[in-house]
Amino acid sequence: ARGGMGDALLVVVVSTAASAVLVRIVSLIMSIRKCRASRRGDEKCVQPVKTALKTMVVLGSGGHTTEMIRLVEQLDPTRYSPLVYVVAESDMTSITRVRRHASKNVSQWRDRFPFEEIGHEETEEASSRRQMVVNVHRLPRAREVHQSYVSSIFTTLQSLIYTLCLIWKIKPQLLLVNGPGTCVPVVYSAFIFRVLALGICKVVFVESLCRVQTLSLTGKLVYHIVDAFVVQWPSLKRKYPMVEVSDAIRGSKEWREN
């Protein structure tokens, strides 16, 4: 009898906890929707930034990195600082591309230049210096190209756990992402901490320039849980009323010159 009562009590506790989490998730999503819908209104959803925000930037490969470079260049360094870059473990090109571009615009990229000392053999002095200045963090990919969906379940869980630890360690106040698959576990990790009331990290998702008629798969996965969803083309506004239209990439100097 006591065992039955214990099991029943456990079920009640678990059910109550699950219900509370579900209510919290729904409430949070509704709050985010309300703020996004009233972005241009007089409500207190948009507040001026009084202090610099620790900003985490997720870099993807190929065009995603090119577009993110344009976005980072337009960030006010006095308002979005320090920057922390996140890339996939298998991404060997994004940081190199950012550094190459930053080297041509040293003054514009002051305090935003990504540093990553790669190598297994380091002196104690080099290791100490690296720990002080490194602002690049690598994450295991949730799914590699052509990886089976079954095996990707385990790699996704691994990536999520690793990302949760990284978010907890860095505690960013703003997360800026623009579509690579690497950003999905990062966005959901920030949302999980928000659900648990363990910190508030605002998330801004900027859809890729090539998405003219529909959102990307990544965009669809995070559409309801990001604080701002920015697209480049007005045509998407008609399909997705909660997005905001910006020409931050199309209006950049280098884009107009190309």
C-alpha positions in Angstrom: 0.0 0.0 0.0 2.8 2.4 0.9 4.5 1.6 -2.3 1.4 2.4 -4.3 0.9 5.7 -2.4 4.6 6.6 -3.1 4.2 5.9 -6.8 1.0 7.9 -6.9 2.7 10.8 -5.2 5.6 10.7 -7.6 3.2 10.8 -10.5 1.5 13.8 -9.0 4.8 15.6 -8.4 6.1 14.9 -12.0 2.7 15.9 -13.5 2.6 19.1 -11.6 6.2 20.0 -12.5 5.6 19.2 -16.2 2.4 21.3 -16.2 4.3 24.2 -14.5 7.0 24.0 -17.2 4.5 23.8 -20.0 2.6 26.8 -18.6 5.9 28.7 -18.3 6.8 27.9 -21.9 3.4 29.0 -23.3 3.5 32.1 -21.2 7.0 33.0 -22.4 6.2 32.5 -26.0 3.0 34.6 -25.7 5.0 37.3 -24.1 7.6 37.2 -26.9 4.8 37.3 -29.5 3.2 40.3 -27.8 6.5 42.2 -27.7 7.2 41.5 -31.4 3.7 42.4 -32.4 3.9 45.7 -30.6 7.5 46.6 -31.6 6.4 49.9 -33.0 3.9 50.6 -30.2 4.3 52.5 -26.9 4.6 49.4 -24.7 7.8 48.7 -22.7 8.9 45.9 -24.9 11.6 47.9 -26.5 13.9 49.6 -23.9 16.9 51.8 -24.6 20.3 50.1 -24.0 21.9 51.9 -21.1 24.9 49.7 -20.6 27.0 47.6 -23.0 25.6 44.1 -23.7 27.8 41.0 -23.8 27.0 39.8 -27.3 27.4 36.2 -28.6 27.7 36.0 -32.4 27.2 32.6 -34.1 29.1 32.1 -37.3 28.1 29.7 -40.0 29.9 28.7 -43.2 29.9 30.2 -46.6 27.3 32.9 -47.2 26.2 33.0 -43.6 29.7 34.2 -42.5 29.8 36.8 -45.2 26.4 38.2 -44.1 27.4 38.1 -40.4 30.5 40.1 -41.2 28.3 42.9 -42.6 26.1 42.8 -39.5 28.9 42.9 -37.0 30.5 45.8 -38.8 27.3 47.8 -38.1 27.2 47.1 -34.4 28.0 50.0 -32.1 31.0 48.8 -30.1 30.0 51.0 -27.2 26.7 49.2 -26.9 27.5 45.7 -27.9 30.6 44.7 -26.1 32.4 42.4 -25.5 31.8 40.2 -28.5 32.1 36.4 -28.3 32.2 34.3 -31.4 30.8 30.8 -31.7 31.6 28.4 -34.6 31.3 24.7 -35.3 34.2 22.4 -34.5 34.4 21.3 -38.1 34.3 24.9 -39.5 37.8 25.7 -40.5 37.1 28.7 -42.7 34.7 31.2 -40.9 37.2 32.6 -38.3 39.9 32.9 -41.0 37.5 34.8 -43.2 36.5 37.2 -40.5 40.2 37.8 -39.5 41.1 38.4 -43.2 38.3 40.9 -43.6 39.0 42.6 -40.2 42.7 43.0 -41.1 41.6 45.3 -44.0 39.5 47.4 -41.7 41.5 47.5 -38.5 40.0 50.7 -37.0 36.5 49.5 -37.6 37.1 46.1 -36.1 39.0 47.3 -33.0 38.0 45.2 -29.9 36.0 42.9 -32.3 39.0 41.0 -33.9 38.5 37.3 -33.3 41.5 35.6 -31.8 42.0 31.9 -31.7 45.4 30.2 -31.0 45.2 26.8 -32.5 47.7 24.1 -31.6 48.1 21.3 -29.2 51.5 22.2 -27.9 51.6 25.5 -26.1 54.0 27.1 -23.6 52.6 28.1 -20.2 53.0 31.7 -21.2 51.1 31.2 -24.5 48.4 29.2 -22.7 47.9 32.0 -20.1 47.7 34.6 -22.8 45.2 32.6 -24.8 42.9 32.2 -21.9 42.9 35.9 -21.3 42.1 37.0 -24.8 40.3 34.2 -26.6 36.8 35.2 -27.8 36.2 32.2 -30.1 34.3 29.1 -28.8 33.7 26.0 -30.8 30.7 23.7 -30.6 30.1 20.2 -31.9 27.7 20.3 -34.8 24.2 19.0 -34.2 24.2 17.4 -37.7 26.9 17.2 -40.3 26.1 17.3 -44.0 24.7 14.0 -45.3 24.5 12.6 -41.7 21.6 10.2 -41.1 18.7 11.5 -39.2 18.9 8.6 -36.7 22.5 9.2 -35.7 21.9 13.0 -35.7 19.6 12.5 -32.7 22.6 11.7 -30.5 24.8 14.4 -32.0 22.1 16.9 -31.5 21.7 16.0 -27.8 25.5 16.2 -27.4 25.6 19.6 -29.0 22.7 20.8 -26.8 24.4 19.7 -23.6 27.7 21.3 -24.6 25.9 24.5 -25.6 24.0 24.7 -22.3 27.3 24.6 -20.5 28.8 27.3 -22.8 25.8 29.6 -22.3 25.9 29.1 -18.6 29.6 29.9 -18.5 29.5 33.0 -20.7 26.1 34.3 -19.7 25.6 36.5 -22.9 23.0 39.2 -22.7 22.4 39.2 -26.5 22.6 36.4 -29.0 22.9 37.4 -32.7 22.4 34.6 -35.2 21.6 34.5 -38.9 20.6 31.0 -40.0 23.4 28.3 -39.9 22.3 25.0 -38.3 24.9 25.6 -35.6 22.8 28.3 -34.1 19.7 26.1 -33.4 21.0 24.4 -30.2 22.4 27.8 -29.1 19.0 29.5 -29.5 17.2 26.7 -27.7 19.8 26.7 -24.9 19.2 30.4 -24.3 15.4 29.7 -24.3 15.8 26.9 -21.8 17.6 29.1 -19.3 14.9 31.7 -19.8 12.2 29.1 -19.1 14.0 28.2 -15.9 14.4 31.8 -15.0 18.2 31.4 -14.8 19.0 34.4 -17.0 17.6 36.4 -19.8 19.5 36.5 -23.1 17.7 38.4 -25.8 17.9 36.6 -29.2 17.9 38.4 -32.6 17.6 36.1 -35.6 18.5 37.7 -39.0 17.3 35.6 -41.9 19.6 35.0 -44.8 19.6 37.4 -47.8 18.8 34.6 -50.2 15.4 33.9 -48.5 13.0 35.9 -50.5 9.7 33.9 -50.5 10.0 31.5 -47.6 12.0 31.2 -44.3 14.9 28.8 -44.0 14.5 25.6 -42.0 16.5 27.1 -39.2 14.3 30.2 -39.2 11.1 28.1 -39.0 12.6 26.1 -36.0 13.3 29.3 -34.0 10.6 31.6 -35.3 8.4 31.5 -32.2 11.1 31.8 -29.5 13.4 34.6 -30.6 12.9 38.2 -29.5 13.4 39.7 -32.9 13.2 38.0 -36.3 14.6 40.2 -39.1 14.2 39.5 -42.8 15.8 41.3 -45.8 12.9 41.3 -48.2 9.4 42.9 -47.7 7.7 40.0 -49.5 8.3 37.8 -46.4 6.4 40.3 -44.2 3.2 39.4 -45.9 3.6 35.7 -45.1 5.1 36.1 -41.6 3.5 39.2 -39.9 5.8 39.0 -36.8 9.0 39.6 -38.8 10.8 42.9 -39.1 12.2 44.1 -42.4 15.7 45.6 -42.6 18.2 46.3 -45.3 21.2 45.9 -43.0 22.9 43.6 -45.4 21.5 44.9 -48.8 22.2 48.5 -47.7 25.8 47.9 -46.6 28.5 49.7 -48.6 30.2 46.5 -49.9 26.9 45.0 -51.0 26.0 48.1 -53.0 29.5 48.0 -54.6 29.2 44.3 -55.6 
